[in-house]
């Protein structure tokens, strides 16, 4: 990560925004995954009955 040291000011805002977007993406993926898992288990139990 030498590039960050060479241009500290330019990179700071980019890095923060990139991290923020990644955080939101991770939360979105996690929630989607949880929702899908719940949905699958509900469907599975319905089929079993």
C-alpha positions as CSV (number, residue, x, y, z in Angstrom):
1,X,0.0,0.0,0.0
2,X,2.7,2.5,-1.0
3,X,0.3,4.4,-3.2
4,X,-1.6,5.7,-0.1
5,X,1.6,7.1,1.4
6,X,2.5,9.0,-1.8
7,X,-0.9,10.8,-2.0
8,X,-2.3,10.9,1.5
9,X,-4.8,13.7,0.9
10,X,-6.2,12.4,-2.4
11,X,-6.6,8.9,-1.0
12,X,-8.2,9.8,2.3
13,X,-11.6,10.8,0.9
14,X,-11.6,7.9,-1.7
15,X,-10.7,5.4,1.0
16,X,-13.4,6.6,3.3
17,X,-16.1,6.4,0.7
18,X,-14.8,3.0,-0.5
19,X,-14.9,1.6,3.0
20,X,-18.4,3.1,3.5
21,X,-19.7,1.5,0.3
22,X,-18.2,-1.8,1.3
23,X,-19.7,-1.6,4.7
24,X,-23.2,-1.0,3.3
25,X,-22.7,-3.8,0.7
26,X,-21.6,-6.2,3.5
27,X,-24.7,-5.4,5.6
28,X,-26.9,-5.7,2.5
29,X,-25.4,-9.1,1.6
30,X,-25.7,-10.3,5.2
31,X,-29.4,-9.3,5.5
32,X,-30.2,-10.8,2.1
33,X,-28.4,-14.0,3.2
34,X,-30.3,-14.2,6.5
35,X,-33.6,-13.4,4.7
36,X,-33.0,-16.1,2.1
37,X,-32.1,-18.6,4.8
38,X,-35.2,-17.9,6.8
39,X,-37.3,-18.1,3.6
40,X,-35.7,-21.5,2.7
41,X,-36.3,-23.0,6.1
42,X,-40.0,-21.8,6.1
43,X,-40.5,-23.3,2.6
44,X,-38.8,-26.5,3.7
45,X,-41.0,-27.0,6.8
46,X,-44.1,-26.2,4.7
47,X,-43.1,-28.9,2.2
48,X,-42.4,-31.4,5.0
49,X,-45.8,-31.0,6.6
